[in-house]
Amino acid sequence: MKSKLTAITILSLVIASLLVAGCTTSTTSNTNQTPSATPSIATHDAFLEKYLTEYKNRTYTNENLSMKAFEVTWINSTSASLQKTYFNKSQNLTWSNAETLIVFPTTQDATNYLKAVNKTAYSLVNTSYPVEGTYQNVTGHTPEIYREYVWREGVPLEGAPLNISEYKHHTIFQLDNLVRIVTAKLLPN
């Protein structure tokens, strides 16, 4: 019995060493295998690309703003992250925004997404789309569904001195099938 175990152990070690050394050949025929597909290059959602281009153009041509940064990073084909920093001349304040923009297949999908987001600290502050906004410039019409939810953390913007180290402003927008999630903070001038 002991010799059988020794023989099995030695045989196992020989096979393992041959596999590690690469001294085995495959007995499978490669003639019937199809070549693997070339990975496709991800395309970005055409509407979201147009929206981001228009958004950037409107931001840079706004005479009230002095842009310091506008950096887009694509998350996947239907969502992007935007880092934007600008000086607002009328407020005499420098803002830094981190935004996530997501395009959904339908307005109902965007609405369902927003329903799933915890908005207990948010207030619905607006359902009327601003005059001549980016969305309207891209689509040629105002959104049928427009919602703007706001949550302010730290010192509120209105009526009190701003504490730059604490102030953050959170906004979630729905414009039909587009959702924008924005976190803004003040930077020292």
N, C-alpha and C positions, 0 to 999 in steps of 0.2 A: 504494500500500500504506500509505504514511504517512497519507494522508487517511482511509482506512478506520479505522485505529487511533484517530485523533483523533476521528472521528465516534462510534465505539463508546465511547470514554472520556467524551465529552461527554454522550451518551445515558445512560450509566451514572450519571453525576453528576446529571443531571436527575431520573432515576427515584429515586435515593437521596435527593435533597433533597425530592422530593414525599412519599416515605414518611416521612421524618423530620418533615415539616411536617403530616402527617396528612391530606393532600389526596387520598388514594385512597379508594375505596369498595370494600367487599367485594361480590363477585358471588355469594357463597354465600347461599342462602336460609335464613333462620332459622326458617321455619315448621315444619320437621320436627324441630327439636332439642328434646330434653326438658330441662326445667330441672334444674340440678344439685341433688343431694340436700343437704338441710340436714345439716351435720355433727352426728352424734349425741353426746350428752354421755356420757362414759365413766362406767360404773357400777363401783363397787367390789365386790369379792367379798364376798358377804353373810357368809360364815363369818369372813373376816379382819376385817371391820368389828366383828362380835360379839366376836371374840377380843381385838381392841385395846381395845374398850370395857370388857370384863371385866378385862383386864390393868390398865388404868388404875384401875378401881374397886378392885381388890385392892391395888394399889400405894398408893393414897391412903388406904385404910382400915387399912393395916398400921401398928399403933401403934409398931413399932420403927423406922419410917422417917419422915423429915421431907422431903417432896417439895419440890424447888425448881423443877423443869421436867419436862414430859412433852409433847413436841411431835411430832406425827405428820405426815409428808409422804408423800403417795401417789406412788409411782414409776410405777405403771401400775395396771390394774384388779386385779391379783393380787399386788402386792407394795407394801410400804410401808417407809419409813425412820422410825425412832423415835430421838429424842434425849431422854435421861432423865438428870436430875441429882437426887441425893438424899443426905441425911445419914443414915447408919446409926447409930442411937443405941447399939446394943450394941457395935459396933466402934469407935465414936467416930471414924468416917471419912466423908469425903464422896466419893462416887463419881459419875463421869460415864460413861454408857453410850451407845454408838452401836450401834443394832441395825438389821438388815435382816430383814424377815419376808416370806417368799414362800410362797404357796399353790400347790401343783401339782395337776393334774387327778386324779392317783392317787398312792397311796403308793409304787408302783414308780417313778413319775417323780421323786419326791422322793429316793428311794434312788439312782436313776441320777445325779441331780444331785450328791449327796454323794460318790458313787464318783468323779466327775470332778474334784472339788475336791482340790487338793493338801493332804493332811493328814499329811505326813511328820513335821511337828513337833508333831502333836497326839497325844493319847492318848485312847482310849475309856475314860472313867471311870465311866460309869453306863448301864445299860440298864433300870433300874427307875424307873418314873415316880413322882415324889413324891406323897405323899398329898394329895388334894384340891387339885390345881393348876388353873390357869386353863383349860387344855384340857378337863379333865374337867367343869368348871363350864359351859363353852360347849356341849360335845357330850353330856353326860350319861354319859360313859364314859371310861375311861382309854385312851390310844392303844395300839393293838396293837403298833406299832413305836415304841420310844423309844430314842434314842441321844443321848449327851452326850459330845462331844469337847472336850478342854481343851488349850490351849497357853499356857504362861506365859513371858513375856519379861521380862528384867531380874531383879530380886530376887523370889524366890517369896513368896507370901503367908504360908505357914506357916513358923515357926521362925526368922525373921530380921527385923531392922528393915526397915521399908518405906522405899524411896527413892522419894519422890513424883515426882521428875522422870523416873524411868525405868520405873516399874511399869506394865505393861499386862497385861490378862487377856483372853484370846481364848477364846470358847466357841462351838461349833456344836451346835445341838439339832435333832433330827428327831423330830417328833411326828406319826406317820402321814404325811399329805401336806403338813404344815407344816414349813418349815425356818426356824430363827432363827439368825442369825449375829450374835454379840455381841462388841464390843470394849469393855472397861471400863478406866478409869484412875482413879487416886486424884487428888483435888484437895486443895490446902491448905485446912485448916479455917478 
